[in-house]
Each structure stands twice: as C-alpha cells, then as structure tokens.
Amino acid sequence: MAPSPPTRSQSSRTRRAFLGSVAAGGLLGTAGCLQTLGFQRQSAWRDPPLAPDRPDAVYVPAVTEGMGMYGRATAGRYGVALTYSYPHRFWTLTGAEKSKTVVEADDDLHLMASLWDTETGMALPIDSGLAVEIRNEDGLVSQEVAYPMLSQQMGMHYGDNYPLDGAGAYEARIRIGGVSPRRTGGFEGAFESTETATIDFEFDPNQLSEISISEPENGGERGAIAPMKMDGVPVGRAPDADSLPGRHLGRGSVGDVVFEAFAVEGGDLDGRFDADPYLYVSARTRHNEIVLPMMGLEAAVTQDGETVSEARLASTLDPDLGYHYGAADGDATAIRAGDELQISITTPPQIARHDGYETAFLESGEVSMTIE
C-alpha cells in the first residue's frame, strides 16, 4: 500500500529544517543538502547562523542555499519563473528603517518569482510588487504580496515565505501590476496593464530538504557569492558601462552603491530625450553589479566652483540604457571636461535584502566625480 500523504500537522514538522546541529567549524567549506550533511531537523523558530561581526557593507553570507525551479510562464510581455528554497529570514526597508522578517512556524517554503521583458530579456524591477496566490483543489491556500528582493545567489527577484497545506499539487497565480517607473524608447507605453501568470507545481517536503546548503570558508568577509546561472532567467545585472550609450562622465560610489554616469546628446537615440544633454546614472551593487532600483537620487553640476545645474533623477526603464536614473526632460546644462558632478542619495534602495546584503545600501550620502 502506498503511504498516505502527510497531514497538515505532519507537514509542519518538516518545515524549516535548518542547520540544527552545526558544530563549530564542522561545516566550513562543505556543501550538500540537509540529509547528506547529516543535519538534525529543528524547530521552525531556529535561524541559520549569521556571520559574526558583519561589516556595514556587502559580505559573504555564513550560509548559502540553492534553489529549485517549479516552472516558467509568460503573461503578455512578461516572462516569469517560479523558484523555491527553504523558508528563511530577510530584511525589508521603509525609508531608512530596516526590519527583519523572521520565519513563522507554519512557513513551508520561500517562493521566488523572477520577472523580465520577453522582447529584450531585461529583468524588470517594479516597486508595485507581485501578488502570489496559491491554490489547491480545495481552493485558496495562501495569498501574499511578494517583496522586491536582492539576493547574492538569485539577484533581483520577488519573494516571501509561504504556508501550504501539506504535500500535493498546487497552482500559483502570479499577478503583476503595472510598472510605475518612467518608460522611454521601445518601453514607452509598455507594461501598463495588469497580467497574471499561472504555474502549477508539486510540493514535496523531501524534495525541498534536498536543496543544497553550504557554509563558505570566508563567511562574513567583504565580498559576494556569484549569482546562480539559470538558463534564460536574468538575475538583473546592470549593463557593462562600456556598452551603455552616451559620453561616460565618470564612476563613483557611496558605500557599496556604485554609480556609472553618462550624458546622451539630444539628437542621439532617435531624439527620445528632450534634455540636451540627457544626464543619466546607472546604479549597481559592488561585486555582482546587480541593478539597485527604487532609490531617491539627485545630481548637481559645478563649473568653476559654481553650481550651474541641479536635477532630481527619476527611475526610468529604457531598452538601451536599462533601468537607470535620469534627469527630467528639459532639465539639462552644458557638461564640460573638468566640471564636478555630484550624485546624492536622498533615499536608499527600497528593496528587501537576503543575508549578505542586509548591512549594505543603507546610506544617504553623496559622491563627487570630475567629469572625464
């Protein structure tokens, strides 16, 4: 006789099977799944280790986890991939206030949705978030708004921890709201309607416990784990500076936020920008160069010690410039070699973070660069 599927209470005992018996030094440099590494299953309230003495910067997490793929779908112009891993903590940001989200006792897994434009392959950061509704044959099981998130392994994605109703078949309905950043070029008028992608998946607690886990030898040190490679699923890397159009004005950073600044002449790129020149900034993480969205940025140009231009930089999606921060149309000034460009962060990136990023990208501050 085939074994019966676990009940809700039985399933709850499989949740959050994390790193229960990590002896000091016993995992360094090793990797495997929960079963092969011999971990004892522990309470859902237990967190995996955090690196001691974490720097106020990007750092290598004490523990890294793999992920599994549940499926992909398209909805209008959106491409969507649904992946999963163990339930785990993350941090959200409201203004400058950071808040830790802990794993709840009934969380079964961490679901992650990757989102991109099917025509250009560009990952799409949207601040309106995604709503994920999970259903089974009995109806609605769980419904949450997935946070925009940054992870060293997954890059830019949308995720949260979700409770299920035991092992079995489920349907995830991923509702994508319209994109709020300004859109230019081939993106003008795109991503305005609400779309829903549907992905069926089978939840098996034993399959979840086979997800790989490792503890890097350099956990806690400044640096980052390279993103995982997922065929056809972008992780949200910013374009190489050498590939971006316009005149490169310079490179600077505030903490681990790295800025590449450019100016596009008014007649270039089919004249899509009214400003002449159009000043824009591409912001990315140090190490992995993942796009940093949802910031408040301002820019000022100083000539001979006098400020000649000031502008608020608006979040913008463009198929040639990527996700960037650009001056409003008509807000421009002549930019000469030797001038000083100052970029100021007024609001840090309003995006949730996984281990290794939760201590970074929190600063409000400014950087000055001499225009090349």
N, C-alpha and C positions, 0 to 999 in steps of 0.2 A: 504494500500500500504506500502511495506517495505521501510524504509528510505534509501536514497541513501548513498553510502559510501562517506566519506569526501573527498573533493578535496585536492590538494596539499596545497593550502593556508589555508584551514580549518584545515588540519592536522597539519600545522606548529603552529597553536595556541594551540595545545595540548602538544607541546614539552617542555621538561624541566620544568615540573610542580613542582618546588621545594620550599618547606618551605617558602612560601611568607609572611606569617603573624605570624612569631614566636615571640610572646610576651616574654619579659624577664621572664625566669623561667616557662613559660607556657607549656613546653614540657618535663621538666625534669622527667626522669623515665617512660615516657609514650611510647607507641608503637601503631602503626596502619598503615593504608595506607593513601594516600593523602585525600581521600574522608572522611574516618571515623574520621580523626583527624581535619577535617574542614579547611585544608589549602586552601588559595586562590591561583589560578593559576597565575604565574608571568612570566615575560619575560624570554626567554632562556638565557639572559645575566646574570641572577642572579645566584650566587653560594650559596650553603647552608652554614651555619655558620662553621667557623673554630674555634677550641678551642683557647682561648686566652693564651698567654704565653706558647706556645708549647715548651716542653723540647727538647734538642738535643738528642733525644732517642726515642724509641718506646713508643707511648702513646695511650690512649683510644680516638678514634675519637669523635668529638662533635656530629656527626650524623652518624648513621649506616643504611644501606639499605639492604633489602632482594634481592632475585633474583628469576627468573622463568626459567624453563627448556624448551627449544624448541625441543630437541631431541638428540639422540646419533647415532653414526655410527662407522664402522670400515673401515680402509683403510690399506691393507697389515697387518703389525703387530701393527699398531697404533689403539688405541681406542680414540675416540673423543666425547666430549659432548659440545653442544652449549647452553649457558645460556644467560640471558639478564637482564638488570635493567635500571634504569633511566640514561640518559646521565650524566656524571659527570667528574669533573676535575681529572687529575692525573699528576704526575711529571716524567719526563724522566731524565736519567743521561748520559752524554757524558764525559768520563774521570772523573774529579771531578766537572764538571759543571752541576748544576741542572736546569731544565727548566720546567715551568708549562704549561700544555696543558689545555686550557680553553674550555668550551662548546661553540660551534658555534650555530648560530641562527637556522640552518637547521638540527641540530643533533636530531634524533628521539629516539635513544636508545643506550645503551652501550652493545655491544656484547662481550661475553667471551667464548673462546674455552679452554677446559681442554684437556690435551694430556697425554696418558700413554701407556705403553707397555702391550699388552693384555696377554702376557705369564706370566709375573711376577706381574702385577698390579702396577708397579713403575711409578710415574709421571716423565715425560721427560722434562727437561729444555734444550731448544735448542736456541742458540744465532742467528740462521738464521731466526727465526721468522716464522710466518704463514701468508699467504696471504688469505684474506677472500674476495670472490667475491659474491655479492648479485645480483640476477636477478629476474625479474618477467616475465609475459607473453609478455611484450613489449621489453625485452632484459636487458642489463646491467643497474643496478641502482646505484651501489656503489662498489668500489674496494679499499681496503686499506691493508697495511701490519699491522697485529696485533702485538702490542708490547708484549714482555715477561714482565709479571707484578707480583707484590706481593700485596696481599690484605689480611687483617686480616680475613675477612669472607670467601673469596674464595681461600686463599692460593696462590699457584703458578699457573698462567694461562696466556693466551694471549688475549689481548683485545684492544678495541678502541671504540670511538663514531662513529656512522654511520648514515647518512641521508637515508631515504627511500622515497617512492613515495606514501604516504598515506596508509590507511588501506588496507589489502588484503593479497594475497598469495605470498610467496617468496621462492626462493631456495638459500641456502647458500652453496657455493663451497669453502671448506677449504683446501688449498693447503699447504702441509707440505714438506718443504725442507729437505735434508739430515741432519743428526746430525753431528756436527763438533767436539765435544769433543772426545778424545781418548776412544775407547771401548775395554773392556777386558772380559775374561771369556766367558760366554754364549752370551754376547753382541758383541763379535768380529765379524765384517762383517755385523752386523745388522744395520738397519736404514740408509742405504746409498742411497736408491732410493727415488725419489720424489713421493709422494702419494697424492691423492685428496679424501676427504670425502665429501659427499653431504647430506645435511639435509634440508628438507622442513619445512617451518614454516608459521604461520599466524600472521600478525601484527595487533593488536587491541589496539589503544591508551587507551581505557577504561580499558583493562586488564592490561596494563602497569601501570596505575595510581593506581591499587590495590596492587602493590608491597609494602610490609611492610617497614615502616620507624620508627626509634626510636632515641631518644636522651638520651644516658646513663647519669646517675647521676654523674658518675666520669669522664666525658669527659675532656680531657686534662691532666689527671693524667698518670703517668708512668704505663704501663700495656698494655694488648691487649685483644680484643674480641676473643673468641674462634671461630675457623673456623666452618662453617656450615657443617652439615652431608649430603652428597649426596650419595645415595645408589650406590655403585660400581664406584664412581668417586673419585680418590685420590686427596688430596689437596696439596700433595708434602711434607709431614712431613719427616724429616730425620729419619733414623733408630735409635732406642734406642741404646745408647752407649753399654749397656750390651749385645746387640745382634750382635754387629759387630765383625768380626773375627780378630784375632791377639792379640798382647800384648798391653794393654791400657797404653799409655805413660803419659797421663795427660789431664787436661781440663783447658782452659784459654779463655780470651775474649779480644776483642778490641771494646770498646763501647758496643753495643748490638749484635755484631757478636760473636757467641760462637763457639769455636773450641774443637773438641774431636780428639786427636792424637793417632795413632796406628802404630805398626810395625808388618808386616807379615813375617815370616821366609820364605826363598826362596823355600823350598820344600813343603810348605803348599799351599792349594787351587790349587792343580794339577800343581804346579810349573808355574803358568801363569805369574809370575813376575820374571824377570831376577835379579833384585836387591835382595840382601840378607843382611839385611832385607829390605823389601819394606816399606818405610815410607809413610803414608797417613794421611790426615786430613779431617774430616767431619765437614763442616761449616753449622751452622743453626741459625735461629733467636732466640733471647731470648723470653721466654714465650711460644710461639706456636711451636717452633722447626721446622719451615719451612726451607727447603733447601735454602741456599744462593748460587746461581750459578754465573758464569761469573765474577769471581774475579781474580786478579793477586796476587799470593801468593809465598813467598819464605820461606825456612826453613834453619836453621843452628843448628848444634850440637856442644856444647862446653864441652870439657873434661879437668878438672883441669885448667880452665881458658884459654885454647887454643881451637880455632875453628878447629875442625877436619873434618867437612863436611858442605857443602853448596849446596843447590839444589833449582831450580825453580820447583814449584809444578804445574803439569798440570791438567786441568779439565778432569775428567775421569768418564765414566759410567761403572759400573760393577754390575751384578745381586746380588752379595753377599755383596759388600761394598757400594752399592748405588752410587749416584753422589758424588764424592769426589775429592780431590786434591792430586795427588801422585807424588813422585819423578820419574824422568825418569829412564828407565831400565838401570841397571848397575851403577846407582848413589846411592851408599849406604856406610854405615860405621857401625862398631860395636856400639851398643847403650847400655849403662850400667846404672843401677840404680844410681841416684845421678848426672848424667850428666844434663846439661841445654839444653833444646830445645827452640829455638826462632822461632816464626812464625811471618812473616811480611806481612802486606797488602800493596802491591805496587799499586794496582788499586781496588777501591771499587766495589761492585757488580753492573754490568752494566745492571740494570733491572729497569723498571718503577715501581712506587710506588703509592698506593692509600693513602688516609688520614690515619694517624696513623703510617705510615712507611716513609713518605717523609722527616722527620728530622733525620732519623737513617741510619746506614750502609753507612755513607759518609766518615768515617775517613780512612786515611792511617796511619798506626802505627804498633806497634809490641807488642807482649806479650811473656814473658819468663815463662817456667814452668820447675820445677825439675822433671826429669823422675822418675816415680814410679818403 
